[in-house]
Amino acid sequence: MSMLTPPGMGGKYRVTGAAYPRMSRKRSRRQIVLAVLGSVLALGLLAFGALQLIDVFQGDSPKRNTASGAKDCPTKAAGTAAKGGPAAASAKPTVVLPQPGEITVNVYNATPRAGLAKAVGDELQKRGFVIGKVGNAPADFDKKVPGTGILLSSPATDKAVFAVLGTHLAGATHQTDARETADVDLILGDAFKELNTKEAADAALALLANPAPAPVKC
């Protein structure tokens, strides 16, 4: 027996050289599986943490930009409009309408009410329109206009003329004939009662000239 052999140990545990016998027990399969699972879980946590750090430092990702843009768009548009930038120009679109002094109106009465054409013509003249002919409606229309009235003009007449006249006379329909002049016939019908007040007409005209701006698309 060698002097390196512990007392009481012999046989296969006898030390015959400089090496010692291996005293630890073999690891069980369960311990190996748990060790592997622990390693996989640790690697997964490290990878998730790395992704979170990347997302934090990359503040211009598409998702973050979309959310930020949706919140900032109204503020940016308002700021640009306040400075008189492009948003300010699009926020208040202006429609160019003809002035009453640029429109010549012939007033005709297609109803049994005497003096109606003259009364309406005088009022329109006070409101700035140029009044042409005034009298009873032609035979094609006399006593044949059940509605408020008819605006009769050349096919080339700008629709804006009808819009301006319509602010003073609600419900009138539009028709065209073979004329080549720029004047417009206002033929008063049975349903006509009176012109809209000048205040109401001016307010309607202001809305036509300055329509509400379209919603800003973010």
DRENPA-3360 file (N, C-alpha, C; in nm, 2 decimals, always signed):
BEGIN
1 = MSMLTPPG = +0.09/-0.12/+0.00/+0.00/+0.00/+0.00/+0.09/+0.12/+0.00 ~ +0.05/+0.22/-0.08/+0.12/+0.34/-0.09/+0.10/+0.43/+0.03 ~ +0.19/+0.51/+0.06/+0.17/+0.61/+0.17/+0.07/+0.71/+0.15 ~ +0.03/+0.73/+0.02/-0.08/+0.82/-0.02/-0.21/+0.76/+0.00 ~ -0.22/+0.64/+0.02/-0.36/+0.57/+0.03/-0.41/+0.60/+0.17 ~ -0.53/+0.66/+0.18/-0.59/+0.69/+0.31/-0.61/+0.56/+0.39 ~ -0.61/+0.57/+0.52/-0.62/+0.45/+0.60/-0.76/+0.39/+0.58 ~ -0.76/+0.25/+0.57/-0.89/+0.18/+0.56/-0.93/+0.17/+0.41;
9 = MGGKYRVT = -0.86/+0.23/+0.32/-0.90/+0.22/+0.18/-0.79/+0.14/+0.10 ~ -0.84/+0.04/+0.04/-0.75/-0.04/-0.04/-0.81/-0.09/-0.16 ~ -0.76/-0.19/-0.22/-0.82/-0.25/-0.34/-0.82/-0.15/-0.45 ~ -0.94/-0.12/-0.51/-0.95/-0.04/-0.63/-0.93/+0.11/-0.59 ~ -0.93/+0.15/-0.46/-0.91/+0.28/-0.42/-0.76/+0.31/-0.39 ~ -0.68/+0.21/-0.40/-0.54/+0.23/-0.37/-0.47/+0.32/-0.46 ~ -0.40/+0.42/-0.41/-0.33/+0.52/-0.49/-0.20/+0.46/-0.53 ~ -0.18/+0.45/-0.65/-0.05/+0.39/-0.70/+0.04/+0.49/-0.76;
17 = GAAYPRMS = +0.00/+0.61/-0.78/+0.08/+0.71/-0.84/+0.05/+0.85/-0.78 ~ +0.06/+0.95/-0.87/+0.04/+1.09/-0.82/-0.11/+1.13/-0.84 ~ -0.20/+1.05/-0.90/-0.34/+1.08/-0.92/-0.42/+1.03/-0.81 ~ -0.53/+1.11/-0.78/-0.62/+1.07/-0.67/-0.74/+1.01/-0.73 ~ -0.81/+0.93/-0.66/-0.94/+0.87/-0.72/-1.05/+0.97/-0.72 ~ -1.14/+0.96/-0.82/-1.25/+1.05/-0.84/-1.36/+1.02/-0.74 ~ -1.39/+1.11/-0.65/-1.48/+1.07/-0.54/-1.62/+1.12/-0.57 ~ -1.64/+1.23/-0.66/-1.78/+1.28/-0.68/-1.87/+1.19/-0.75;
25 = RKRSRRQI = -2.00/+1.21/-0.73/-2.10/+1.12/-0.79/-2.14/+1.18/-0.93 ~ -2.18/+1.09/-1.02/-2.23/+1.14/-1.15/-2.35/+1.22/-1.14 ~ -2.36/+1.33/-1.23/-2.48/+1.41/-1.23/-2.60/+1.33/-1.28 ~ -2.72/+1.36/-1.22/-2.84/+1.29/-1.27/-2.89/+1.36/-1.40 ~ -2.97/+1.29/-1.48/-3.03/+1.35/-1.60/-3.12/+1.47/-1.57 ~ -3.18/+1.47/-1.46/-3.27/+1.58/-1.42/-3.19/+1.71/-1.40 ~ -3.07/+1.70/-1.33/-2.99/+1.81/-1.31/-2.94/+1.87/-1.44 ~ -2.90/+1.78/-1.54/-2.85/+1.83/-1.67/-2.96/+1.91/-1.74;
33 = VLAVLGSV = -3.09/+1.85/-1.74/-3.20/+1.92/-1.81/-3.23/+2.05/-1.75 ~ -3.23/+2.06/-1.62/-3.25/+2.19/-1.55/-3.14/+2.29/-1.58 ~ -3.02/+2.25/-1.59/-2.91/+2.34/-1.62/-2.92/+2.39/-1.76 ~ -2.96/+2.30/-1.86/-2.98/+2.35/-2.00/-3.10/+2.45/-2.01 ~ -3.21/+2.42/-1.94/-3.32/+2.51/-1.95/-3.29/+2.65/-1.89 ~ -3.21/+2.64/-1.78/-3.17/+2.77/-1.72/-3.09/+2.85/-1.81 ~ -3.00/+2.79/-1.88/-2.91/+2.86/-1.98/-2.99/+2.92/-2.09 ~ -3.09/+2.84/-2.14/-3.18/+2.90/-2.25/-3.26/+3.02/-2.20;
41 = LALGLLAF = -3.31/+3.01/-2.08/-3.39/+3.12/-2.03/-3.31/+3.24/-2.01 ~ -3.19/+3.23/-1.96/-3.10/+3.34/-1.94/-3.06/+3.41/-2.07 ~ -3.04/+3.33/-2.17/-3.01/+3.38/-2.31/-3.13/+3.46/-2.36 ~ -3.25/+3.40/-2.34/-3.37/+3.47/-2.39/-3.39/+3.60/-2.32 ~ -3.37/+3.61/-2.19/-3.38/+3.74/-2.12/-3.28/+3.84/-2.17 ~ -3.16/+3.79/-2.19/-3.06/+3.89/-2.24/-3.10/+3.94/-2.38 ~ -3.15/+3.86/-2.47/-3.19/+3.90/-2.60/-3.31/+4.00/-2.59 ~ -3.41/+3.97/-2.51/-3.52/+4.06/-2.49/-3.48/+4.20/-2.44;
49 = GALQLIDV = -3.39/+4.20/-2.34/-3.33/+4.32/-2.29/-3.26/+4.40/-2.39 ~ -3.19/+4.34/-2.48/-3.11/+4.41/-2.59/-3.21/+4.47/-2.68 ~ -3.32/+4.40/-2.72/-3.42/+4.46/-2.81/-3.49/+4.58/-2.75 ~ -3.51/+4.58/-2.62/-3.57/+4.69/-2.55/-3.48/+4.81/-2.55 ~ -3.35/+4.79/-2.53/-3.26/+4.90/-2.54/-3.25/+4.96/-2.68 ~ -3.25/+4.88/-2.78/-3.25/+4.93/-2.92/-3.37/+5.01/-2.95 ~ -3.49/+4.97/-2.90/-3.61/+5.04/-2.92/-3.61/+5.18/-2.85 ~ -3.55/+5.18/-2.73/-3.54/+5.31/-2.66/-3.45/+5.41/-2.73;
57 = FQGDSPKR = -3.33/+5.36/-2.78/-3.24/+5.45/-2.84/-3.28/+5.49/-2.99 ~ -3.36/+5.41/-3.05/-3.41/+5.44/-3.19/-3.54/+5.50/-3.18 ~ -3.55/+5.63/-3.14/-3.68/+5.70/-3.12/-3.75/+5.73/-3.25 ~ -3.69/+5.71/-3.37/-3.75/+5.74/-3.50/-3.80/+5.62/-3.57 ~ -3.84/+5.52/-3.49/-3.90/+5.40/-3.56/-4.03/+5.43/-3.62 ~ -4.08/+5.36/-3.72/-4.21/+5.39/-3.79/-4.33/+5.40/-3.69 ~ -4.33/+5.30/-3.60/-4.44/+5.30/-3.50/-4.45/+5.42/-3.42 ~ -4.33/+5.46/-3.37/-4.32/+5.58/-3.28/-4.35/+5.71/-3.36;
65 = NTASGAKD = -4.31/+5.71/-3.49/-4.33/+5.83/-3.57/-4.48/+5.84/-3.60 ~ -4.55/+5.73/-3.62/-4.69/+5.73/-3.65/-4.77/+5.79/-3.53 ~ -4.74/+5.73/-3.41/-4.81/+5.78/-3.30/-4.78/+5.93/-3.27 ~ -4.65/+5.96/-3.28/-4.62/+6.10/-3.25/-4.68/+6.20/-3.36 ~ -4.68/+6.15/-3.48/-4.74/+6.24/-3.59/-4.88/+6.26/-3.57 ~ -4.96/+6.16/-3.52/-5.10/+6.17/-3.50/-5.13/+6.28/-3.39 ~ -5.04/+6.28/-3.29/-5.06/+6.38/-3.18/-5.02/+6.52/-3.22 ~ -4.90/+6.53/-3.30/-4.85/+6.66/-3.32/-4.90/+6.73/-3.44;
73 = CPTKAAGT = -4.98/+6.65/-3.53/-5.02/+6.71/-3.66/-5.11/+6.84/-3.64 ~ -5.21/+6.83/-3.55/-5.29/+6.96/-3.53/-5.21/+7.07/-3.48 ~ -5.11/+7.04/-3.39/-5.03/+7.15/-3.33/-4.94/+7.21/-3.43 ~ -4.88/+7.12/-3.52/-4.79/+7.17/-3.62/-4.87/+7.26/-3.72 ~ -4.99/+7.21/-3.76/-5.07/+7.28/-3.86/-5.11/+7.42/-3.80 ~ -5.15/+7.42/-3.67/-5.19/+7.55/-3.61/-5.07/+7.64/-3.60 ~ -4.95/+7.59/-3.57/-4.83/+7.67/-3.56/-4.79/+7.73/-3.70 ~ -4.81/+7.65/-3.81/-4.78/+7.70/-3.94/-4.88/+7.80/-3.98;
81 = AAKGGPAA = -5.00/+7.78/-3.95/-5.11/+7.88/-3.98/-5.08/+8.01/-3.91 ~ -5.04/+8.00/-3.78/-5.01/+8.13/-3.71/-4.90/+8.21/-3.77 ~ -4.80/+8.14/-3.83/-4.69/+8.21/-3.89/-4.72/+8.25/-4.04 ~ -4.84/+8.21/-4.09/-4.87/+8.25/-4.22/-4.81/+8.17/-4.33 ~ -4.78/+8.04/-4.29/-4.72/+7.95/-4.39/-4.82/+7.89/-4.48 ~ -4.79/+7.77/-4.55/-4.88/+7.71/-4.64/-5.01/+7.67/-4.57 ~ -5.00/+7.62/-4.45/-5.13/+7.58/-4.38/-5.22/+7.70/-4.36 ~ -5.17/+7.82/-4.34/-5.25/+7.93/-4.33/-5.32/+7.97/-4.46;
89 = ASAKPTVV = -5.26/+7.94/-4.57/-5.32/+7.97/-4.70/-5.43/+7.87/-4.73 ~ -5.41/+7.74/-4.69/-5.51/+7.65/-4.72/-5.63/+7.65/-4.61 ~ -5.60/+7.71/-4.50/-5.70/+7.71/-4.39/-5.82/+7.80/-4.43 ~ -5.79/+7.90/-4.51/-5.90/+8.00/-4.54/-5.90/+8.02/-4.69 ~ -5.96/+7.91/-4.76/-5.97/+7.93/-4.91/-6.07/+8.04/-4.94 ~ -6.04/+8.11/-5.05/-6.12/+8.22/-5.09/-6.17/+8.20/-5.23 ~ -6.30/+8.21/-5.25/-6.37/+8.19/-5.38/-6.40/+8.33/-5.43 ~ -6.35/+8.36/-5.56/-6.38/+8.49/-5.62/-6.52/+8.49/-5.68;
97 = LPQPGEIT = -6.61/+8.57/-5.63/-6.74/+8.58/-5.67/-6.77/+8.72/-5.74 ~ -6.85/+8.72/-5.84/-6.88/+8.85/-5.90/-6.96/+8.95/-5.80 ~ -6.93/+9.07/-5.81/-7.00/+9.17/-5.73/-7.14/+9.20/-5.79 ~ -7.23/+9.24/-5.70/-7.37/+9.27/-5.75/-7.37/+9.37/-5.87 ~ -7.28/+9.47/-5.86/-7.27/+9.57/-5.97/-7.22/+9.51/-6.10 ~ -7.17/+9.39/-6.10/-7.13/+9.32/-6.23/-7.24/+9.24/-6.29 ~ -7.36/+9.23/-6.22/-7.47/+9.14/-6.27/-7.59/+9.23/-6.31 ~ -7.63/+9.21/-6.43/-7.75/+9.28/-6.48/-7.87/+9.18/-6.47;
105 = VNVYNATP = -7.97/+9.23/-6.40/-8.09/+9.14/-6.38/-8.21/+9.20/-6.44 ~ -8.28/+9.13/-6.52/-8.42/+9.16/-6.58/-8.52/+9.10/-6.49 ~ -8.61/+9.17/-6.43/-8.71/+9.12/-6.34/-8.85/+9.11/-6.40 ~ -8.90/+8.99/-6.41/-9.04/+8.97/-6.47/-9.13/+8.90/-6.37 ~ -9.26/+8.94/-6.38/-9.36/+8.89/-6.29/-9.45/+8.79/-6.36 ~ -9.44/+8.66/-6.31/-9.53/+8.56/-6.37/-9.65/+8.53/-6.28 ~ -9.67/+8.61/-6.18/-9.79/+8.59/-6.09/-9.90/+8.69/-6.11 ~ -10.01/+8.67/-6.05/-10.12/+8.77/-6.06/-10.10/+8.90/-5.98;
113 = RAGLAKAV = -10.00/+8.90/-5.90/-9.98/+9.02/-5.81/-9.92/+9.14/-5.88 ~ -10.00/+9.24/-5.88/-9.96/+9.36/-5.96/-9.84/+9.43/-5.89 ~ -9.75/+9.48/-5.97/-9.64/+9.56/-5.92/-9.53/+9.49/-5.86 ~ -9.54/+9.35/-5.86/-9.43/+9.27/-5.79/-9.30/+9.29/-5.86 ~ -9.29/+9.29/-5.99/-9.16/+9.30/-6.06/-9.09/+9.43/-6.02 ~ -9.16/+9.54/-6.02/-9.10/+9.67/-5.99/-9.05/+9.67/-5.85 ~ -9.13/+9.62/-5.75/-9.09/+9.62/-5.61/-8.96/+9.54/-5.59 ~ -8.96/+9.42/-5.65/-8.84/+9.34/-5.64/-8.72/+9.40/-5.71;
121 = GDELQKRG = -8.74/+9.46/-5.82/-8.63/+9.53/-5.90/-8.57/+9.64/-5.82 ~ -8.66/+9.72/-5.76/-8.61/+9.84/-5.68/-8.53/+9.79/-5.56 ~ -8.57/+9.68/-5.49/-8.49/+9.63/-5.38/-8.36/+9.58/-5.42 ~ -8.36/+9.50/-5.53/-8.23/+9.45/-5.58/-8.13/+9.56/-5.62 ~ -8.19/+9.67/-5.68/-8.11/+9.79/-5.72/-8.05/+9.85/-5.59 ~ -8.12/+9.86/-5.48/-8.07/+9.91/-5.36/-7.95/+9.83/-5.31 ~ -7.95/+9.70/-5.34/-7.85/+9.61/-5.29/-7.73/+9.60/-5.39 ~ -7.73/+9.69/-5.49/-7.61/+9.70/-5.58/-7.63/+9.63/-5.71;
129 = FVIGKVGN = -7.73/+9.56/-5.74/-7.75/+9.50/-5.87/-7.78/+9.60/-5.98 ~ -7.75/+9.57/-6.10/-7.79/+9.65/-6.22/-7.92/+9.60/-6.27 ~ -8.02/+9.68/-6.27/-8.15/+9.63/-6.31/-8.17/+9.67/-6.46 ~ -8.21/+9.57/-6.54/-8.24/+9.60/-6.68/-8.39/+9.62/-6.70 ~ -8.45/+9.52/-6.77/-8.60/+9.53/-6.80/-8.68/+9.48/-6.68 ~ -8.80/+9.55/-6.67/-8.89/+9.51/-6.56/-9.03/+9.51/-6.62 ~ -9.10/+9.40/-6.59/-9.24/+9.39/-6.64/-9.30/+9.26/-6.62 ~ -9.41/+9.23/-6.70/-9.47/+9.10/-6.69/-9.39/+8.99/-6.76;
137 = APADFDKK = -9.40/+8.87/-6.72/-9.32/+8.76/-6.78/-9.37/+8.73/-6.92 ~ -9.29/+8.68/-7.01/-9.33/+8.64/-7.14/-9.44/+8.53/-7.13 ~ -9.51/+8.51/-7.24/-9.62/+8.42/-7.25/-9.58/+8.28/-7.21 ~ -9.46/+8.24/-7.24/-9.41/+8.10/-7.21/-9.40/+8.08/-7.06 ~ -9.39/+8.18/-6.98/-9.38/+8.17/-6.84/-9.49/+8.23/-6.76 ~ -9.57/+8.32/-6.82/-9.67/+8.39/-6.74/-9.78/+8.29/-6.68 ~ -9.79/+8.30/-6.55/-9.88/+8.21/-6.48/-9.85/+8.07/-6.49 ~ -9.72/+8.04/-6.52/-9.68/+7.90/-6.54/-9.55/+7.87/-6.45;
145 = VPGTGILL = -9.53/+7.95/-6.35/-9.41/+7.92/-6.27/-9.46/+7.90/-6.12 ~ -9.49/+7.77/-6.08/-9.54/+7.75/-5.95/-9.44/+7.77/-5.84 ~ -9.31/+7.76/-5.87/-9.22/+7.77/-5.76/-9.18/+7.92/-5.73 ~ -9.07/+7.94/-5.65/-9.03/+8.07/-5.61/-8.99/+8.16/-5.73 ~ -8.92/+8.10/-5.83/-8.88/+8.18/-5.94/-8.78/+8.10/-6.03 ~ -8.75/+8.16/-6.14/-8.66/+8.10/-6.24/-8.55/+8.20/-6.27 ~ -8.43/+8.16/-6.28/-8.32/+8.24/-6.32/-8.28/+8.19/-6.46 ~ -8.30/+8.27/-6.56/-8.29/+8.24/-6.70/-8.17/+8.31/-6.76;
153 = SSPATDKA = -8.07/+8.24/-6.83/-7.95/+8.30/-6.88/-7.90/+8.23/-6.99 ~ -7.79/+8.28/-7.04/-7.71/+8.21/-7.15/-7.64/+8.09/-7.09 ~ -7.62/+7.98/-7.18/-7.54/+7.87/-7.13/-7.40/+7.90/-7.08 ~ -7.35/+8.01/-7.13/-7.21/+8.05/-7.10/-7.20/+8.13/-6.97 ~ -7.32/+8.16/-6.91/-7.31/+8.24/-6.78/-7.24/+8.16/-6.67 ~ -7.16/+8.23/-6.60/-7.08/+8.17/-6.49/-7.18/+8.13/-6.38 ~ -7.17/+8.01/-6.33/-7.25/+7.96/-6.22/-7.24/+8.05/-6.10 ~ -7.13/+8.12/-6.08/-7.12/+8.20/-5.96/-7.22/+8.31/-5.96;
161 = VFAVLGTH = -7.27/+8.36/-6.08/-7.37/+8.46/-6.09/-7.50/+8.41/-6.02 ~ -7.54/+8.28/-6.05/-7.65/+8.22/-5.99/-7.64/+8.21/-5.84 ~ -7.52/+8.18/-5.80/-7.49/+8.16/-5.65/-7.51/+8.30/-5.58 ~ -7.47/+8.41/-5.64/-7.48/+8.54/-5.58/-7.63/+8.58/-5.58 ~ -7.70/+8.56/-5.69/-7.84/+8.59/-5.69/-7.92/+8.50/-5.59 ~ -7.88/+8.38/-5.58/-7.95/+8.28/-5.49/-7.94/+8.32/-5.35 ~ -7.84/+8.40/-5.31/-7.84/+8.44/-5.17/-7.95/+8.54/-5.13 ~ -8.01/+8.60/-5.23/-8.12/+8.70/-5.21/-8.25/+8.63/-5.24;
169 = LAGATHQT = -8.25/+8.52/-5.32/-8.38/+8.46/-5.35/-8.36/+8.31/-5.34 ~ -8.41/+8.25/-5.23/-8.39/+8.11/-5.21/-8.49/+8.03/-5.29 ~ -8.45/+7.91/-5.34/-8.54/+7.82/-5.41/-8.56/+7.84/-5.56 ~ -8.49/+7.94/-5.62/-8.51/+7.96/-5.76/-8.43/+7.86/-5.84 ~ -8.49/+7.81/-5.95/-8.43/+7.72/-6.04/-8.35/+7.79/-6.15 ~ -8.26/+7.71/-6.22/-8.18/+7.77/-6.32/-8.22/+7.71/-6.46 ~ -8.23/+7.79/-6.56/-8.26/+7.75/-6.70/-8.17/+7.84/-6.79 ~ -8.15/+7.78/-6.91/-8.08/+7.86/-7.01/-8.16/+7.87/-7.14;
177 = DARETADV = -8.13/+7.97/-7.22/-8.19/+7.99/-7.35/-8.08/+8.03/-7.45 ~ -8.13/+8.08/-7.57/-8.03/+8.10/-7.68/-7.96/+8.23/-7.68 ~ -7.98/+8.31/-7.58/-7.92/+8.45/-7.57/-7.77/+8.44/-7.57 ~ -7.71/+8.54/-7.61/-7.56/+8.55/-7.60/-7.51/+8.66/-7.51 ~ -7.60/+8.73/-7.45/-7.57/+8.84/-7.36/-7.55/+8.78/-7.22 ~ -7.49/+8.87/-7.13/-7.46/+8.83/-7.00/-7.57/+8.85/-6.90 ~ -7.68/+8.92/-6.94/-7.78/+8.95/-6.84/-7.86/+8.82/-6.80 ~ -7.92/+8.83/-6.69/-8.00/+8.72/-6.63/-8.14/+8.77/-6.61;
185 = DLILGDAF = -8.24/+8.68/-6.65/-8.38/+8.71/-6.62/-8.42/+8.64/-6.49 ~ -8.48/+8.72/-6.40/-8.54/+8.67/-6.28/-8.69/+8.67/-6.30 ~ -8.75/+8.55/-6.31/-8.89/+8.54/-6.34/-8.96/+8.49/-6.20 ~ -9.04/+8.58/-6.14/-9.09/+8.55/-6.01/-9.22/+8.46/-6.03 ~ -9.22/+8.35/-5.94/-9.33/+8.25/-5.95/-9.43/+8.27/-5.84 ~ -9.53/+8.18/-5.84/-9.64/+8.19/-5.75/-9.60/+8.17/-5.60 ~ -9.49/+8.09/-5.58/-9.45/+8.06/-5.44/-9.36/+8.18/-5.38 ~ -9.33/+8.28/-5.46/-9.25/+8.39/-5.41/-9.32/+8.47/-5.31;
193 = KELNTKEA = -9.26/+8.50/-5.20/-9.32/+8.59/-5.10/-9.24/+8.72/-5.09 ~ -9.11/+8.70/-5.06/-9.02/+8.82/-5.05/-8.88/+8.78/-5.06 ~ -8.79/+8.88/-5.09/-8.65/+8.85/-5.09/-8.60/+8.82/-4.95 ~ -8.49/+8.74/-4.95/-8.42/+8.73/-4.82/-8.37/+8.86/-4.77 ~ -8.37/+8.88/-4.64/-8.32/+9.01/-4.59/-8.17/+9.03/-4.63 ~ -8.13/+9.15/-4.64/-8.00/+9.18/-4.68/-7.89/+9.13/-4.59 ~ -7.93/+9.13/-4.46/-7.83/+9.07/-4.36/-7.81/+8.92/-4.39 ~ -7.92/+8.85/-4.41/-7.91/+8.70/-4.44/-7.84/+8.68/-4.57;
201 = ADAALALL = -7.86/+8.76/-4.67/-7.80/+8.75/-4.80/-7.65/+8.77/-4.79 ~ -7.61/+8.88/-4.71/-7.47/+8.91/-4.69/-7.40/+8.80/-4.62 ~ -7.47/+8.74/-4.52/-7.40/+8.63/-4.44/-7.38/+8.50/-4.53 ~ -7.48/+8.47/-4.62/-7.47/+8.36/-4.71/-7.36/+8.39/-4.81 ~ -7.35/+8.51/-4.86/-7.25/+8.55/-4.95/-7.11/+8.53/-4.89 ~ -7.09/+8.57/-4.76/-6.96/+8.55/-4.69/-6.92/+8.41/-4.68 ~ -7.02/+8.32/-4.66/-6.99/+8.18/-4.65/-6.95/+8.12/-4.79 ~ -7.01/+8.17/-4.90/-6.97/+8.13/-5.03/-6.83/+8.18/-5.06;
209 = ANPAPAPV = -6.79/+8.30/-5.02/-6.66/+8.35/-5.05/-6.55/+8.29/-4.96 ~ -6.59/+8.24/-4.84/-6.49/+8.18/-4.75/-6.55/+8.05/-4.70 ~ -6.55/+7.95/-4.78/-6.60/+7.82/-4.73/-6.51/+7.76/-4.62 ~ -6.57/+7.67/-4.54/-6.50/+7.61/-4.43/-6.38/+7.53/-4.48 ~ -6.26/+7.54/-4.41/-6.15/+7.47/-4.46/-6.16/+7.32/-4.45 ~ -6.10/+7.24/-4.54/-6.11/+7.10/-4.53/-6.03/+7.05/-4.41 ~ -6.07/+6.93/-4.35/-5.99/+6.88/-4.24/-5.85/+6.85/-4.28 ~ -5.75/+6.88/-4.18/-5.61/+6.85/-4.21/-5.58/+6.71/-4.20;
217 = KC = -5.52/+6.65/-4.30/-5.49/+6.51/-4.30/-5.35/+6.49/-4.24 ~ -5.34/+6.42/-4.13/-5.21/+6.39/-4.07/-5.14/+6.28/-4.13;
% end
